[in-house]
Amino acid sequence: MPNTSPATGRAEHPVEAGPPGAGESSESTVTVIVAGLCNLGISIAKAAAGVIGGSGAMLSEAAHSLADTVTEVLLYFSLKRSTRPADETHPFGYSRERYVWALLASFATFVGGAVFSVNDGVHTLTGGGKDPGSPVLSYVVLGIAFALESVSLARTVRQVRGDAGRLGVSQRRYLRLTPDTAVKAVYLEDVAALIGLLLAFGGLLGSTVTGSAVWDGCASLLIGALLAWVAVVLARANGSLLIGRALPQPVEERIAGALRDLPQVRQVVDLVTLVHGPQDILVAAKIAFESPATAHDVELACEHAEQVIRAAFPAVSRVYLDPTPGRRGPAGRAARPGGRGRGDSD
């Protein structure tokens, strides 16, 4: 992984924790608002063109853009509500609430976009479609929609490129692993929108040239399949983070290594991490300290260890250390880092 190591004395920013400053969500909020406004205007124009021209593919694209608009509204709520500070009722804060709203957004994409498009495609193929009128209006709307979607995608790509650059990873890796699923959702939806527009254009052109509605119906089915794929990808990503996802084992091993390098620490017995949101990581560890040590010595050692972890991994917002007797060899959670300490022997 291209991020720096604690051994260098520099802070490390794992891509799985999000880029520095991601917890503030300001840039992601602007990206979501831009995408939402573009999709709202596009959906109205597509619906009008679909109704006037009788194109099922255009109506499917209207449903696609409307679903995207609803998705952006839900993502906006996810970003705003997740920044609320911790309180007595929610002592760990509201970071993971963003994944609740984002999961609902993926359902909106599936129901409002995929299901409608597939249903419209089947309706068209079974002879229920209208006779297409002049396709000129539809072509104009498709061109305008393509331009607006390109603007939204350019904004999203600029943020993704900047975030990936700050983390020192590729854009593809960033999109696959980032906990900022709002940006991931907007990116996938914009790409799917541009592909959907090309499919709608192909279906409309095929139906115009051949006089057969089969092209239009097939385009609707393909648009529906594309939206279903996007919805499944986003649902899996948000579901994983909502349930509770740990940092990758190599990152956990480096956190354990930072603890083992402390002179007061004899062994890291066990260590677990939990991603609450971008730049909001919880670390909990069972630590065996060097003996003899008084309760005050252990207290100071724990405070020092927490400072070291926070300095080496700024995304860590909470550290819980449990002084515990050491043990030889892997036991319990053997697959996790920290099962071997400096005092262990084979």
C-alpha positions in Angstrom: 0.0 0.0 0.0 1.5 3.4 -1.0 0.7 5.1 2.3 3.5 5.9 4.7 4.4 3.7 7.7 4.4 4.7 11.3 8.1 3.8 11.4 8.9 6.8 9.2 7.3 9.2 11.8 4.7 10.4 9.2 1.0 10.0 9.5 -0.6 7.2 7.5 -3.9 7.6 5.7 -5.4 4.2 4.6 -7.8 4.5 1.7 -10.3 2.4 3.7 -10.5 5.3 6.2 -11.2 7.9 3.5 -9.1 11.0 2.6 -8.1 13.6 5.2 -11.0 16.0 5.8 -13.5 13.5 4.4 -15.5 13.5 7.6 -16.5 17.1 7.0 -18.4 16.0 3.9 -18.3 19.6 2.4 -16.9 18.6 -1.0 -19.1 15.5 -1.2 -22.1 17.6 -0.4 -21.4 20.0 -3.3 -20.9 17.0 -5.6 -24.3 15.5 -4.6 -26.1 18.8 -5.0 -24.7 19.4 -8.5 -25.7 15.8 -9.5 -29.2 16.2 -8.0 -29.9 19.5 -9.8 -28.7 18.1 -13.1 -30.8 14.9 -12.8 -33.9 16.8 -11.8 -33.9 18.9 -14.9 -33.0 15.9 -17.1 -35.8 13.8 -15.7 -38.4 16.4 -16.5 -37.1 16.9 -20.1 -36.9 13.1 -20.7 -40.4 12.5 -19.4 -41.8 15.1 -21.7 -39.9 13.8 -24.7 -40.9 10.2 -23.9 -44.6 11.0 -23.6 -44.7 13.2 -26.7 -42.6 10.9 -28.9 -43.9 7.6 -27.5 -40.5 6.2 -26.8 -40.3 3.5 -24.1 -36.5 4.0 -23.9 -36.9 7.7 -23.2 -39.5 7.0 -20.5 -37.0 4.4 -19.0 -34.3 7.1 -19.1 -36.8 9.5 -17.4 -37.3 7.0 -14.6 -33.5 6.5 -14.4 -33.0 10.3 -13.9 -35.9 10.6 -11.5 -34.4 7.7 -9.4 -31.0 9.4 -9.5 -32.7 12.6 -8.3 -34.3 10.8 -5.3 -31.0 9.1 -4.7 -29.2 12.5 -4.5 -31.8 13.7 -2.0 -31.2 10.7 0.2 -27.5 11.0 -0.1 -27.7 14.7 0.9 -29.6 13.7 4.0 -27.0 11.0 4.7 -24.2 13.6 4.6 -25.9 16.2 6.7 -27.2 13.8 9.4 -24.0 11.9 9.8 -22.0 14.9 10.9 -24.0 15.4 14.0 -21.8 15.2 17.2 -22.0 12.3 19.7 -24.5 12.7 22.5 -25.7 10.6 25.4 -28.1 8.5 23.3 -25.5 7.9 20.6 -22.0 8.0 22.3 -20.2 7.0 19.1 -21.8 9.7 17.0 -23.9 9.4 13.9 -21.3 8.6 11.3 -22.8 5.3 10.3 -26.2 6.9 9.7 -24.9 8.0 6.3 -25.0 4.3 5.3 -28.6 3.9 6.3 -29.7 6.7 3.9 -27.3 5.5 1.2 -28.7 2.0 1.4 -32.2 3.5 1.0 -30.8 5.4 -2.0 -29.7 2.1 -3.6 -33.2 0.7 -3.1 -34.6 3.8 -4.9 -32.3 3.2 -7.8 -33.4 -0.4 -8.0 -37.2 0.2 -7.6 -37.6 3.6 -9.2 -35.1 2.9 -12.1 -34.4 -0.7 -12.8 -37.9 -2.1 -12.1 -39.7 0.6 -14.1 -37.3 0.3 -17.0 -37.6 -3.5 -17.2 -41.4 -3.3 -16.9 -41.5 -0.7 -19.7 -39.2 -2.7 -21.9 -41.4 -5.8 -21.5 -44.5 -3.8 -22.2 -43.0 -2.4 -25.4 -41.8 -5.8 -26.6 -45.2 -7.4 -26.0 -46.9 -4.8 -28.3 -48.0 -2.3 -25.7 -45.8 0.6 -26.8 -47.1 3.6 -28.6 -46.4 4.3 -32.2 -43.3 6.6 -32.1 -43.9 10.0 -33.5 -41.2 12.5 -34.5 -37.9 11.5 -32.8 -36.4 15.0 -33.1 -37.5 16.2 -29.7 -36.1 13.0 -28.1 -32.7 13.5 -29.9 -32.5 17.0 -28.7 -33.3 16.0 -25.1 -30.7 13.2 -25.2 -28.1 15.6 -26.4 -28.9 18.1 -23.6 -29.0 15.3 -21.0 -25.6 14.0 -22.2 -24.1 17.4 -21.8 -25.5 17.9 -18.3 -24.6 14.4 -17.1 -21.1 15.1 -18.4 -20.9 18.2 -16.2 -22.0 16.2 -13.2 -19.5 13.4 -13.9 -16.7 15.9 -14.5 -17.3 17.3 -11.0 -17.4 13.9 -9.4 -14.2 12.7 -11.3 -12.4 15.9 -10.1 -13.2 15.0 -6.5 -12.3 11.3 -6.9 -9.0 12.2 -8.6 -8.2 14.7 -5.8 -9.1 12.3 -3.0 -7.2 9.4 -4.6 -4.2 11.6 -5.2 -4.0 12.7 -1.6 -4.1 9.0 -0.5 -1.6 7.9 -3.2 -3.8 5.3 -4.7 -5.5 4.8 -8.1 -9.0 6.1 -8.7 -10.3 2.6 -9.2 -8.9 1.4 -5.9 -10.3 4.5 -4.2 -13.8 3.9 -5.5 -13.6 0.3 -4.5 -12.5 0.8 -0.9 -13.6 4.3 0.1 -16.0 4.6 3.0 -17.4 7.8 1.4 -20.2 5.9 -0.5 -22.0 9.1 -1.5 -19.2 9.9 -3.9 -19.1 6.3 -5.1 -22.9 6.4 -5.7 -22.8 9.7 -7.7 -19.9 8.4 -9.8 -21.5 5.1 -10.6 -24.9 6.8 -11.3 -23.3 9.4 -13.6 -21.4 6.7 -15.6 -24.6 4.6 -15.8 -26.5 7.6 -16.9 -24.2 8.3 -19.8 -24.3 4.6 -20.9 -28.1 4.7 -20.5 -28.3 7.7 -22.8 -26.3 5.9 -25.4 -28.6 2.9 -25.1 -31.7 5.1 -25.4 -30.2 6.8 -28.5 -29.5 3.4 -30.0 -33.0 2.1 -29.3 -34.6 5.3 -30.6 -32.5 5.3 -33.7 -33.1 1.6 -34.4 -36.9 2.0 -34.0 -36.9 5.0 -36.3 -34.9 3.3 -39.0 -36.6 -0.1 -38.9 -40.1 1.0 -37.7 -39.9 -1.8 -35.1 -40.4 -1.2 -31.4 -38.1 -4.1 -30.6 -35.1 -1.8 -30.5 -36.8 0.5 -28.1 -37.9 -2.3 -25.9 -34.5 -3.9 -25.8 -32.9 -0.6 -24.9 -35.2 -0.3 -21.9 -34.3 -3.8 -20.8 -30.6 -3.0 -21.0 -31.1 0.2 -19.1 -33.0 -1.7 -16.4 -30.2 -4.3 -16.1 -27.6 -1.5 -15.8 -29.5 0.2 -13.0 -30.0 -3.1 -11.2 -26.2 -3.7 -11.3 -25.5 -0.2 -9.9 -28.1 -0.7 -7.1 -26.6 -4.1 -6.1 -23.0 -2.7 -6.0 -24.1 0.2 -3.9 -26.3 -1.9 -1.6 -23.4 -4.3 -0.9 -20.9 -1.5 -0.2 -23.3 0.3 2.2 -24.5 -2.9 3.8 -20.9 -3.9 4.6 -20.2 -0.6 6.3 -23.5 -0.5 8.1 -22.9 -3.9 9.6 -19.4 -2.8 10.6 -16.3 -3.2 8.5 -12.7 -3.5 9.8 -9.6 -2.0 8.4 -7.6 -4.5 6.2 -5.3 -6.8 8.1 -2.1 -5.1 6.8 -3.3 -1.8 8.3 -4.2 -3.5 11.5 -0.8 -5.1 11.7 0.8 -1.7 11.3 -1.3 -0.3 14.1 -0.3 -3.3 16.2 3.3 -2.7 15.2 3.1 0.9 16.4 2.0 -0.3 19.7 4.6 -3.1 20.0 7.3 -0.5 19.3 6.5 1.3 22.6 9.0 0.4 25.3 6.2 -0.2 27.8 4.4 -2.7 25.7 5.4 -6.4 25.9 2.7 -7.9 23.7 -0.4 -6.9 21.7 -2.7 -9.8 22.6 -5.6 -8.8 20.4 -6.6 -5.8 18.2 -9.8 -5.0 16.4 -10.8 -2.0 14.3 -14.2 -0.7 13.1 -14.9 1.9 10.4 -17.7 4.2 11.6 -17.3 6.5 8.6 -14.8 8.6 6.7 -12.0 9.6 9.1 -13.9 8.0 12.0 -12.1 4.7 13.0 -12.3 2.9 16.3 -9.4 0.9 17.6 -9.6 -1.5 20.5 -6.8 -3.7 21.8 -5.8 -6.0 24.6 -2.3 -5.0 25.7 0.2 -6.8 27.9 2.5 -4.2 29.5 6.0 -4.8 30.8 6.1 -5.7 34.5 6.6 -4.8 37.2 4.3 -1.8 36.7 2.0 0.1 39.0 -1.5 1.1 38.1 -0.2 4.6 37.5 2.5 3.3 35.1 -0.2 1.4 33.1 -2.4 4.5 33.0 0.4 6.6 31.6 1.4 3.9 29.2 -2.1 3.7 27.8 -2.3 7.4 27.4 1.0 7.4 25.5 -0.1 4.5 23.3 -3.3 6.4 22.4 -1.3 9.4 21.4 1.1 7.3 19.3 -1.8 5.7 17.4 -3.6 9.0 16.8 -0.4 10.6 15.5 0.4 7.7 13.2 -3.2 7.2 12.0 -5.1 10.5 12.1 -8.3 8.8 11.0 -8.5 7.0 14.4 -11.1 8.9 16.5 -11.4 6.5 19.4 -8.9 4.2 21.1 -9.7 1.7 23.8 -6.9 -0.2 25.4 -7.4 -3.1 27.8 -4.4 -4.1 30.0 -4.3 -7.8 30.1 -1.8 -10.6 30.9 0.1 -11.8 27.8 -0.1 -15.3 26.4 2.1 -17.4 24.2 1.2 -18.1 20.6 -2.0 -17.3 18.7 -5.2 -17.9 20.7 -8.8 -16.8 20.4 -8.8 -14.4 17.3 -5.7 -15.9 15.8 -6.4 -14.5 12.4 -6.2 -10.9 13.7 -2.9 -9.0 14.1 -1.2 -8.8 17.5 -1.3 -12.5 18.4 2.4 -12.5 18.6 4.4 -10.1 20.8 8.0 -9.2 21.3 8.2 -11.4 24.3 6.9 -14.5 22.5 9.0 -17.4 21.5 8.3 -20.4 19.2 
